[in-house]
Amino acid sequence: MGVTSWLAVAVFVGAYVLIATEKVHRVTVALGGAVIMLLIGATRPEHAFFSEHEGIDWNVLVLLLGMMLIVAVLKRTGMFEYVAVWAVKRAKGKPYRLMVLLILATAVLSPWFDNVTTVLLMAPVTILICERLGVPVIPFLIAEVMACNIGGAATLIGDPPNIIIGARAGLSFNDFLFHMTPIVVVLIALLCVLVRFLFRSAFRYDPERARAALELDEKEMIRNPRLLWVCGVVITIVMACFVLHTWLHLEPSVVAITGGLLLLGLSRLQIVAKLDTGEVVKDVEWETLAFFAGLFVMVGAMVQTGIIADIGKAAADAAGGELLSTSMVLLVGSVVPSAVIDNIPFVASVSPIVEEIVAASGGTGEAGVLWWAFALGADLGGNATIIASSANVVVVGIAARHGHHISFWKFSKYGLVVTALSIAVAALYVWLRYFVLGWPA
């Protein structure tokens, strides 16, 4: 590596340390690191601002902005309070039952809505529920986002890395359902058991608070039925377009921002709600968007200097060409980079290398297992740290806005355990399904 590459590594590691130790605000670190990468020549403006693989991925940012606008309007209908009361009643006020219910709800939604959209919808509900019952918010949010990252792995559209892998490998929606859904079901069941021990101190049952919550009428929580109806129609159309985006030739980002702006415009009409647009826009997580922008530029610099490609090649060389060992190297070897630099840019930069390895190993028909091992490693690695997946960053931002600080190490303390066990089970699944039972990949 040249001097610029070493400088880029130093800047990235330094930024990572500052984010992890929280000595400096994460947004300041991300934007400052991006500026330094530009100043040292590790990346250039045309890459940083106009390349989705080597700079800011505007599709991701616009997707987030559109969904944040939708959620900001939906919040004013009282829908979140309705769902909160409904969930408390179904769990009978018991915190552990409630956490399992939220995990299952998140795991069902994330394969169809994508994980970022799911946490944007679920996190506000979770905060309201926890405040009603007087239980700590952070364990519930962490468990929820972990369920989201696992559940999103089940389908082509559930997790952004899957979209990248599907496009590169020519894999269909049904391919992901057939190969990824079985292990996702197992891992969600494992998570439901794990949280009983990881967050045992959070399951404090307060009979008085539970009784008060159970006496609430969820129907009374709806403040604006007409606006709720409009939100329901717009969200249904947006989600249908997400599922059908490959046939409609519409990027999810275009669908999301169209839905967000349409809902914002309709909410200004007297016949619907007459909301204050300025107040609605204030609910957008602008700090989260700025953090993503800076992070994308820093990671893009690592791609531009060839560092990430070198990591991928080293992993391939370590496997030695044998199919089982290559699968395990891709599965396990994808976890650390995904945990450190966000799995979206990592998958975007390494998937061409995986494509070459698959072609050299006999093509997708014989070596398709390598794609599934790669997808599992990248998706499950998203649970390891705060910055490992987009959903994690969004949840941390929402929590901070509501006065709940999730530190880097607090998240990682639980995330590393869940990730390690998930990867171990995933490795067993890959070995058993494709090499012992010999199911076609």
NUVEXVO-413985 format. One record per atom (N, C-alpha, C, O): residue in one letter; y, x, z. Coordinates in steps of 0.1 Angstrom, whole numbers, plus 5000, padded with zeros to 4 digits. Each point is the difference from the previous one (the first is absolute). Last residue first. Layout:
BEGIN
aYXZ
...
***
This chain:
BEGIN
a474347244957
a501450015004
a500949944989
a501250015002
p493549875014
p500850064990
p501550005005
p500549915007
w495350145027
w500849904993
w500950064990
w500650105002
g496050115030
g500150024986
g500749894992
g499849984988
l498850135060
l499549884993
l500250014985
l499449924993
v501950465031
v498749965006
v499449874993
v498950014995
f505350164992
f499150114998
f498649975006
f499050054996
y504949645003
y500050074987
y498950104998
y499650034989
r501149715053
r500149914988
r499750074987
r499249954992
l501050305050
l498949905000
l500049924987
l498949984994
w504650345013
w498650074999
w498949894999
w499150024991
v505349825016
v499950064986
v498650074999
v499449984989
y501549845053
y499949894990
y499950064986
y499149964993
l501750335043
l498749945001
l499749904990
l499049994994
a505350185009
a499250104995
a498549955000
a499250034991
a504049705029
a500249994986
a499050114993
a499549974990
v500950025057
v499249894996
v500149994984
v499049964994
a503550385026
a498650025003
a499149894995
a499050024993
i505749935004
i499550094990
i498550035002
i499350024991
s502949725042
s499949934987
s499450094989
s499249954992
l501750235050
l498849925001
l499949924987
l498849984995
a505050295009
a498850095001
a498749914999
a499150034993
t505249755009
t499750064987
t498750085000
t499250004991
v502349815050
v499649904990
v499650064987
v499049964994
v502950335038
v498749955004
v499449904990
v498950014996
l505550144997
l499050114997
l498649965004
l499050034994
g504749685017
g499750004985
g498950114997
g499249974991
y502749975053
y499049904997
y499550014985
y498949984997
k504350335018
k499050005011
k498949904997
k498850035002
s505249994971
s498950094996
s498950015011
s498850024996
f505149725013
f499249944989
f498850094996
f498949954999
k504050215033
k499449885005
k499149944990
k498949955002
w503850424986
w498850045007
w499349885006
w498749995001
f505449954976
f499050064991
f498750025007
f499049974995
s504049645025
s500250154997
s498950054991
s498949934999
i503649585011
i498650064997
i500250144996
i500450034989
h502849585037
h499950134993
h498650045000
h499350025010
h503749514994
h498750055004
h499850134992
h499850004988
g503849665007
g500150085012
g498750065005
g499950035012
h501249734946
h499849905011
h500050085014
h499649935010
r500850314949
r501149904999
r499949905012
r501049955004
a495650384991
a501350065005
a501149905000
a500849995009
a495049884972
a499950015014
a501350055006
a500549955011
i499250034943
i500149875005
i500050015016
i500849935006
g498450474971
g501349954998
g500349875006
g501049985006
v494650194993
v500850085010
v501549954999
v500749995010
v496449834958
v499749945014
v500850085010
v500649935009
v499550234947
v500749875001
v499849945014
v501049955005
v496850454984
v501450025001
v500849875002
v500949995008
n494449994984
n500350065014
n501550015001
n500649975011
a497849894947
a499949895010
a500450065014
a500749935008
s498850374956
s501349924999
s500049905011
s501149975006
s495950465003
s500149894990
s501349935001
s500750005010
a498550405015
a498950014991
a499949894990
a499450014989
i503750115049
i500550014986
i498950004990
i500250044989
i498949925059
i501149914997
i500450004985
i500249894994
t494850275017
t501450035006
t501049904995
t499749914992
a495550044999
a500050115009
a501350035007
a500150025012
n498249644954
n500149965014
n500250115010
n500249985012
g499150064939
g501349935003
g500249965014
g501149965004
g494850214976
g500950115005
g501449945004
g500750065007
l496149674970
l499750015015
l500950115006
l500349995012
d500049964941
d500449875007
d499850015015
d500949975007
a497750404966
a501549984999
a500449885007
a501050005008
g494450094989
g500650105008
g501549995000
g500750015011
l496749694963
l499849985014
l500750105008
l500749975010
a499450084943
a500849885005
a499949985015
a500949975006
f496450374974
f501450045000
f500949885005
f500950025008
a494549904986
a500250095011
a501550045001
a500550015011
w498349744952
w499949915012
w500250095013
w500649965010
w499250254947
w501249925002
w500049925012
w501149995007
l495150264983
l501150095004
l501349925001
l500850035009
v495249764975
v500150015015
v501150095004
v500649985011
g498149974943
g501049915005
g500150005015
g501149965006
a496150294960
a500750075011
a501149905006
a501050055006
e496049834957
e499250075009
e500750055013
e499450015011
g503049734956
g498749935002
g499150075010
g499449945008
t504950244979
t500149905010
t498649935002
t499749965011
g500150544971
g500849884996
g499949905011
g499250015010
g498950454990
g499249904993
g500849874996
g499449914994
s502350505028
s498749975008
s499249894993
s499049955006
a505350214978
a499250125000
a498649975007
a499050074997
a504449595003
a499650034986
a499050114999
a499050004993
v502949915049
v499149904996
v499550024986
v498849984998
i504550315018
i498850035007
i498949894996
i498950044998
e505549914985
e499350114994
e498750035006
e499050034993
e503749645027
e499549954987
e499350114992
e498949984994
v503250125047
v498849935002
v499449954987
v498850004998
i505450205000
i499050105004
i498649945002
i499050054995
p504849674998
p499650074988
p498950105002
p499150024991
s502749765048
s499149924992
s499650064986
s498949984995
v504450195038
v498750055001
v499049934991
v499050054996
s505749825010
s499950144995
s498650064999
s499850084992
a501149475025
a500650014987
a499950144994
a499850024988
v498849905056
v499149944991
v500550014986
v499350044990
f503650105044
f498850085000
f499049954989
f499550084993
p504449675016
p500350124992
p498850094999
p499850074990
i499549555038
i500449964987
i500350124991
i499450014989
n499550015059
n498950004991
n500449964985
n499250024991
d503450265049
d500049864995
d499050004988
d500150084991
i500450325036
i501149984990
i500149864994
i500749984990
v496150175046
v501250095002
v501149964990
v501250005004
a494449794998
a500649985013
a501450075001
a500849965008
s496550094953
s500549865001
s500749985013
s501049925000
p496850504993
p501349994992
p500649865001
p501249985000
v494750075024
v501150085005
v501250004992
v501149975005
v494949804980
v500649945012
v501250085005
v501149945003
s495950164959
s501249924997
s500749955013
s501149964999
g494750295001
g501150094997
g501349924996
g501150065000
v494749725011
v500650075012
v501350084996
v500950005008
l496949784956
l500249905011
l500750075012
l501049955004
l497750324959
l501149914997
l500349905011
l501249975002
v495150325004
v501350085000
v501249914997
v501050015006
m494749804991
m500450025014
m501350085001
m500849975009
s497349964948
s500449875006
s500550025014
s501149955004
t497050424975
t501349974994
t500649875006
t501249995003
s494450135008
s501050095008
s501449974994
s500950015008
l495649774971
l500149955014
l501150085007
l500849955007
l498250184948
l500649875001
l500249955014
l501149955004
e499250564978
e498949925003
e500649865005
e501049995007
g501850404982
g499549924989
g498949905003
g499749924991
g503150385039
g499050084992
g499449924989
g499050054994
a504549885044
a498849924998
a498950064992
a498849985002
a505650215005
a499250015012
a498749924999
a499050045007
d504349954959
d499350125000
d499050025012
d499050054999
a504049584999
a498949994989
a499250125000
a498849994999
a504950015030
a499049905005
a498849994990
a498950005003
a504850254984
a499350085010
a498949915006
a498950045003
k504149774966
k499150094994
k499150085010
k498950024998
g504649695018
g498949934994
g499050094993
g498849975001
i505050235018
i499249945010
i498849934995
i498850015004
d504450144966
d499250115005
d499149965011
d498850045001
a504449664983
a498950024990
a499150115004
a498849994998
i505049935028
i499149905002
i498850014990
i498949975004
i504750334992
i499350035012
i498949895002
i498950035004
g504550044960
g498650024997
g499250015013
g498850034999
t506149874992
t499650155002
t498550034998
t499650115000
q502149444998
q500650074990
q499750155000
q499850074990
v498749635045
v499349984987
v500550094989
v499350064993
m503049955047
m498750065002
m499149984988
m499250094997
a504949695004
a500250154999
a498750075001
a499850104994
g500249445014
g500150034986
g500350154997
g499550064990
v500549785054
v498650014995
v500150034985
v499150074995
m505049875025
m499450125006
m498650014994
m499550114997
v502949514991
v500650124994
v499350125005
v499750094992
f499149505027
f499550014986
f500550124993
f499350074993
l502349835051
l498650055000
l499450014986
l499350104997
g505149715008
g499950155004
g498650054999
g499850114995
a500749434999
a500650074989
a500050155002
a499650084991
f498849635043
f499150014989
f500650084988
f499350094995
f503549815042
f498950105004
f499050024988
f499750114997
a503649564998
a500650134999
a499050115004
a499950104993
l498849455012
l500150034986
l500650144998
l499650074991
t500249775053
t498650024995
t500150044985
t499350094996
e504749785025
e499550135005
e498750044994
e499750114996
w502049454996
w500650104992
w499650145004
w499950094992
e498249425014
e499850125007
e500550124992
e499350074993
v502449405009
v499350094992
v499950145007
v500950045006
d501749585010
d498650015005
d499150094991
d498950035004
k505749864985
k500050095012
k498650025005
k499750105007
v501349584959
v499850144995
v500050105011
v499450114999
v501449435011
v498750024996
v499750144995
v499050065004
e505449825009
e499150015011
e498550024996
e499350075007
g504049864959
g500250135007
g499150025012
g499550115003
t500549484973
t499350114993
t500250135007
t499050085001
d501049425020
d500950114998
d499350124994
d499250065006
l499249414986
l499950125009
l501150104997
l500550004989
k498049514996
k501350065002
k500050115010
k500850005010
a495649684972
a500250055013
a501450055003
a500549985011
v497749714951
v498950075006
v500350055014
v499349955010
i503949824963
i498949915000
i498750075006
i499149935004
q505050314989
q500249915011
q498849915001
q499649965011
l500150544969
l500349874996
l500149905012
l499150015009
r499550464993
r501549985000
r500449864996
r501149965003
s494450204995
s500349985014
s501549985002
s500549965011
l497650164946
l499849865004
l500449965014
l500449895003
g500050564982
g500949924993
g499849855004
g501049935002
l496050395015
l501350025006
l501149914993
l500849955007
l494850054976
l500149935013
l501350025007
l500549915006
l498950324953
l499949854998
l500149935013
l500749905001
l499050565001
l501349964995
l500149854998
l501049945002
g494750255009
g501050025011
g501449954997
g500649935008
g495950074959
g499849905010
g501050015011
g500549895005
t499750434962
t500449884994
t499849885010
t500849925002
i497750515010
i501549995001
i500549874993
i501049955005
a494350134994
a500550005014
a501549985001
a500549915007
v497350164950
v499749875006
v500649985014
v500649905003
v499850524976
v500849904993
v499849865006
v500949925002
s496450435014
s501450025005
s500949894993
s500949955007
p494550084979
p500249935013
p501450015006
p500549915006
e498850124941
e499850085011
e500149935013
e500949915001
l497449884951
l501250015009
l499750095012
l499049995007
h498149824956
h500850124996
h501350015008
h501050044994
l495249645007
l501349964998
l500950114995
l501149984995
w494450095018
w500049914989
w501449964996
w500349984988
t499150295050
t499550084989
t500049914987
t500150064989
h501249755053
h501050084994
h499550084988
h500850034991
l497449625041
l499849994986
l500950104992
l500249994988
v499749975060
v498650004997
v499850014984
v499150074996
f505349885022
f499450135004
f498650014995
f499650114995
c502649494998
c500450104991
c499550145004
c499750084991
a499649565038
a499249984988
a500350104990
a499150054993
m503549965046
m498750055002
m499049984988
m499250084997
v505349745001
v500050155001
v498650065002
v499650094993
i501049445008
i500150054986
i500050155000
i499450064991
t500549735051
t498749984993
t500150054985
t499050064995
i504949965032
i499050105004
i498649984993
i499450104996
v504149594997
v500450134994
v498950105004
v499650084991
v499949495027
v499949994985
v500250144994
v499350054992
g501549905055
g498549994997
g499850004985
g499050074995
c505449925021
c499450135002
c498650004996
c499550094994
v502749505005
v500550084989
v499350145001
v499650064991
w499649655045
w499349954988
w500450094988
w499150044992
l503250035048
l498650055001
l499249964988
l499250084995
l505249765009
l500050144997
l498650065000
l499650084992
r500949485023
r500350014986
r500050144995
r499450034989
p500049885058
p498849964991
p500350024985
p499150044993
n503050175052
n500549964988
n498849974990
n499650084992
r499750055054
r501449965001
r500649944987
r501049935000
i494050135028
i500650004987
i501549955000
i500249885004
m496950135035
m500550134997
m500750004986
m500950094998
e496649545021
e501450005004
e500750144997
e501250015001
k494149914993
k500849934990
k501550005003
k500849994991
e495950205039
e500350094988
e500949934990
e500850064993
d498949865060
d499649934988
d500450084988
d501250014998
l497550145056
l501049994989
l499449924988
l498850014998
e498850135042
e500749875001
e501049974989
e500549894998
l497250535009
l499049904995
l500649865000
l499649914993
a502950465025
a499850014985
a499149894995
a500349954989
a500250085058
a501349964994
a499950004984
a500549924994
r495850255030
r500149855002
r501349954993
r500049904993
a499450565009
a499049944991
a500149855000
a500049944990
r502550315041
r500650014987
r499149934990
r500549944990
e497950075054
e501249924999
e500650004986
e500449904994
p495850385016
p499749864999
p501249914998
p500049904993
d499050614993
d501049935009
d499849854998
d500449944991
y496850554996
y500049854999
y501049955011
y499750015012
r499650474961
r500349955013
r500249854998
r501049954993
f497550464977
f499549865001
f500249945014
f499149975007
a502050494977
a500949904995
a499649865002
a500749904998
s496850505013
s501149985010
s501049894995
s500849955008
r495550204965
r499549925011
r501249975010
r500049895006
f499450344947
f501249935006
f499749915012
f500649905002
l496050374976
l501250084997
l501249945007
l500950075005
f494949714996
f500050115009
f501350084998
f500650065010
r498649554965
r499749965013
r500150125010
r500349985012
v500150074941
v501349975007
v499749955014
v500950015009
l495450094962
l500750125005
l501249975008
l500350065010
v497149604968
v499350055012
v500950125006
v500150015012
c501449794948
c500049905010
c499450055013
c500449965011
l499350314951
l501350015006
l500149895011
l500650035010
l495549984964
l500050115009
l501450015007
l500150035012
a499349644955
a499249975012
a500050115010
a500149985012
i502050104947
i500849915008
i499249965013
i500649985010
l497250294959
l501050085007
l500949915008
l500550035011
v496149784962
v499450085011
v501150065008
v499950005012
v501449784949
v499649905010
v499450085012
v500349965011
v500950304952
v501249955007
v499649905011
v500550005011
i496250174960
i500350105010
i501349955008
i500150035012
p498449694952
p499050015010
p500450105011
p499849975012
t503249984949
t500049895010
t498950025011
t500349985012
m500250324949
m500850035011
m499949895011
m500150035012
h497649954944
h499750135007
h500750025013
h499550075009
f501049524964
f498550035001
f499750135008
f499150005008
l505549864982
l499349905009
l498650045003
l499550005011
f502850264957
f500450035014
f499449905010
f499650045011
d499749884943
d499350135004
d500450035015
d499150045007
n503049594972
n498649975005
n499350135004
n499150005009
f505250044972
f500149945013
f498649975005
f499850025012
s500250384954
s500549865000
s500149955015
s499650065009
l500750464965
l499249915009
l500749875002
l501249995000
g499850454976
g499649884993
g499249915008
g499149944994
a503250485019
a498550004998
a499549884991
a498950004997
r505850075015
r499550134995
r498650004996
r499550064990
a502649565030
a500550024986
a499550134994
a499750014988
g499049875056
g499549914991
g500550034986
g499249994990
i502550265045
i498650044997
i499449914990
i499450044991
i504949855025
i500150134993
i498650044995
i499850044989
i500549585039
i500649974987
i500050134991
i499749994988
n499050055057
n499049944992
n500549974986
n499250014990
p503850165043
p499150104994
p498949944991
p499650074991
p503449635033
p500550064988
p499150124995
p499950014987
d498149565038
d500650135005
d500550074987
d499350024991
g498949555004
g500249995014
g500750135005
g500749995010
i497649874944
i501449985003
i500450015015
i501149995004
l494350064979
l500950094991
l501449995004
l500750104999
t495849805040
t500249954986
t500950104993
t500650095005
a497849995041
a499049914994
a500249964985
a499049984993
a503950275040
a499150094992
a499049914992
a499350054991
g503849785042
g500650024987
g499150084991
g500149994987
g498849945059
g499849884992
g500550024986
g499449954990
i501450405041
i498549984997
i499849894991
i499350014990
n505150055025
n499650124992
n498549994996
n499650034989
c502049645041
c500649994987
c499650114990
c499749974989
a499150045057
a499249904993
a500549984985
a499249984991
m503350305036
m498750064997
m499149914993
m499350044990
v504849805026
v500250084988
v498750074997
v499850034988
e500149715051
e500249924988
e500250084988
e499449974989
a500250245053
a498749944996
a500249924987
a499150004992
i504850165027
i499250114995
i498649954995
i499650044990
l503449655031
l500550054987
l499150114994
l499750004988
f499349855055
f499749904991
f500550034986
f499349984990
p501750315046
p498650004997
p499649904990
p499250034991
i505449975024
i499650124992
i498550004997
i499750024988
v502649655041
v500149984986
v499350114992
v499349974990
p499749845062
p500750114993
p499949984985
p498949964995
v501149605036
v499150124998
v500750104992
v500949974992
g500449565022
g500450115009
g499050124999
g499850065010
l500549504964
l498950025010
l500350115010
l499350025010
r503849874955
r499649875006
r499050025012
r500149945010
e501150424962
e501149975009
e499749875008
e500449995011
c496650144955
c499950095012
c501149985010
c499850005012
i500349764947
i498849965008
i500050085013
i499849955011
l503450164956
l500349875007
l498949965010
l500249965011
i499250424961
i501050035010
i500349875008
i500150015013
t497149954950
t499350075011
t501050035012
t499649985011
v502049834948
v499249905008
v499450075012
v500049945011
p502350334959
p500949925008
p499349895008
p500449975011
a496950324960
a500650075012
a501049915008
a500050005012
m497749854946
m499349995013
m500750065012
m499949955011
l501850064942
l499849865004
l499449995014
l500449925008
l500250514972
l501449935001
l499949865004
l500949955007
v495150294986
v500650045012
v501449945002
v500549975011
t497249954948
t499349945011
t500750035014
t500249915008
t501350294951
t500449865001
t499449935012
t500649935007
v498050514984
v501450005004
v500549865002
v500649965010
n495050124973
n500150025014
n501550005005
n500249965012
d497749734948
d500350145002
d500550035014
d500649915006
f497549674978
f501450015001
f500550144998
f501250024998
w494149875003
w500649914990
w501550014999
w500649984989
p496550265044
p499550024986
p500649934989
p499950034988
s501649905059
s500450134993
s499350034987
s500650064991
l498549555039
l501249994992
l500250134992
l500449994988
v496049975044
v499849904989
v501250004990
v499849984988
a500450295051
a498950064991
a499749904988
a499750044989
t503349835046
t500650114992
t499050054990
t500450024988
a498149665043
a501049944991
a500650104990
a500149984988
l497050185046
l499249934989
l501049934990
l499750004988
i502250225050
i499350104991
i499349934989
i500150044988
l501849695045
l501050064991
l499450104991
l500550014988
l496749795044
l500449904990
l501150064991
l499949974988
v498650305047
v499049984990
v500449904990
v499750024988
m503250035048
m500050124992
m498949994989
m500350044988
l499849625044
l501249994991
l500050124990
l500349994989
r496550005045
r499749904990
r501149994989
r499849994988
y501050275050
y499150064991
y499549914989
y499950054989
p503249785044
p500650114992
p498950064990
p500450034989
k499949455029
k499350135004
k500450114991
k499849994988
g501549535009
g500850085008
g499450145005
g500650075007
k497449604962
k500049955014
k500850095010
k499750005012
a499650024938
a499450105009
a500049965014
a499550085009
r502349634959
r498750034995
r499350105009
r498850005002
k505749905007
k499149895003
k498650024996
k499149975007
v504250344981
v499850015014
v499149895005
v499150025008
a502249984947
a499150115003
a499750015015
a498950025004
w504449674981
w498649964995
w499050115003
w498949965005
v505650135004
v499549905010
v498649964996
v499149985008
a503150314963
a499850065013
a499449915010
a499050035006
v502349814951
v498850084999
v499650065014
v498950015004
y505349774992
y498949904999
y498650075000
y499149975007
e504850294993
e499849945013
e498949904999
e499150005010
f502250194950
f499450105008
f499749955014
f498950035006
m503549704963
m498650014997
m499350105009
m498849985004
g506049874992
g499249985012
g498550014998
g499249975009
t504750114960
t499449865000
t499349975013
t499749885003
r502450554985
r501049905004
r499449855000
r500749915003
k496850484982
k500250015015
k500949895005
k499949955011
l499450134942
l499049925006
l500150005015
l499749905007
v503350374968
v500249854998
v499049925007
v500349905007
a499050564994
a501349975007
a500449864999
a500549945009
v495750224966
v499749995014
v501349965008
v499949925010
i500650184945
i499249875001
i499749985015
i500249895005
l501950514984
l501049894998
l499249865002
l500549915006
m497050494995
m500849995012
m501049894999
m500349935010
m497050164952
m499249945011
m500849995013
m499949905007
g502250334957
g499749864996
g499349925011
g500449895003
l500250585002
l501349935001
l499849854997
l500549915008
l495850384985
l500349985014
l501349925002
l500049915009
l498950204947
l499049915006
l500349975014
l499949895005
v502650444975
v500549874996
v499049895005
v500449895003
l498550565005
l501249975008
l500449854996
l500449935009
v496050264967
v499649975014
v501249965008
v499949905008
n500850234948
n499249885000
n499649965014
n500049885004
w502350524987
w500949895001
w499249875000
w500549905005
d498550615008
d499249894993
d500849875002
d499949935010
i501750614991
i500049875006
i499349904992
i500349984988
g498050495001
g501349965007
g499949875006
g499049955004
e497650244967
e500650125005
e501449985007
e500850095001
h496549564979
h499050085005
h500550135006
h499350075008
e503549604971
e499349935011
e498950095006
e499649975012
s505250164965
s498650014997
s499249945012
s500250045012
f504750014984
f499649924989
f498550024997
f499549964989
f503250255047
f500549874999
f499449914989
f500249884999
a498550595011
a500249935013
a500349864999
a499649915008
h500150374953
h498749975006
h500149925013
h499349905002
e504650244975
e499349914991
e498649975005
e499449904996
p503450405030
p500449865000
p499249914991
p499749895003
r497750545014
r501349984993
r500449855000
r499149925002
t497850455031
t499949894991
t501449994994
t501050065004
a498250305021
a498649965001
a499849884991
a498949974995
g505350295016
g499450004986
g498549965000
g499450014990
i504050025047
i499250124998
i499350004986
i499450104996
l503349525018
l500950135000
l499250124997
l500550094994
l497349495010
l500850004988
l500850134999
l500150064990
m497449855049
m499150034988
m500750014987
m499750084992
i502849805047
i499650145000
i499150034988
i500150114994
v501049445013
v501250084995
v499650155000
v500450064990
a496449655029
a500149984985
a501250084994
a499950064990
g499549955057
g499050074993
g500049994985
g499850094993
g503149645034
g500450145000
g499050094993
g500450094993
l498649465012
l501150014990
l500450155000
l500350054989
a496449845043
a499549984986
a501150024989
a499750074990
v501449975057
v499150104996
v499649984985
v500050104992
t502649575028
t500850124998
t499150114995
t500450084991
v497549535021
v500749984988
v500950124997
v500150044988
r497449955053
r499250024988
r500749984987
r499750074990
h502650125055
h499649874995
h499350024987
h500450084991
v499350315044
v501049954991
v499549874995
v498849984997
k498550225033
k501250075004
k501249954992
k501150005006
e493949884993
e501149915002
e501350065006
e500749945007
t494750234979
t500550025013
t501249915003
t500449995012
a497449984946
a499049995010
a500550015014
a499649935009
i503350154954
i499649855000
i499049985011
i500149905008
l501250544984
l501149935006
l499749855001
l500349945010
v496550344968
v500150035015
v501149925007
v499849955011
y499950024942
y498849935006
y500150025015
y499749915008
a503450334966
a500349855000
a498949935008
a500349915008
g498950544983
g501049985010
g500449865002
g500349955011
v496650154955
v499450025013
v501149985011
v499749935010
f501850064946
f499249895003
f499450015014
f500049905007
v502550464977
v500949895002
v499149875004
v500449935009
a497350464979
a500750025013
a500949885003
a500049965012
v497850054946
v499049985011
v500750015014
v499849925009
a502850194954
a499749865000
a499049965011
a500249905007
l500850554985
l501149945006
l499849855001
l500349945010
w496550314967
w499950035014
w501249935008
w499849955011
s500250024942
s498949925005
s499950025015
s499849915008
t503350354969
t500449865001
t498949915006
t500349915008
v498850554982
v500949985012
v500449865002
v500049955011
g495450104963
g501250075000
g500949975012
g499649935009
m494850074986
m501249925000
m501250095000
m500150115006
***
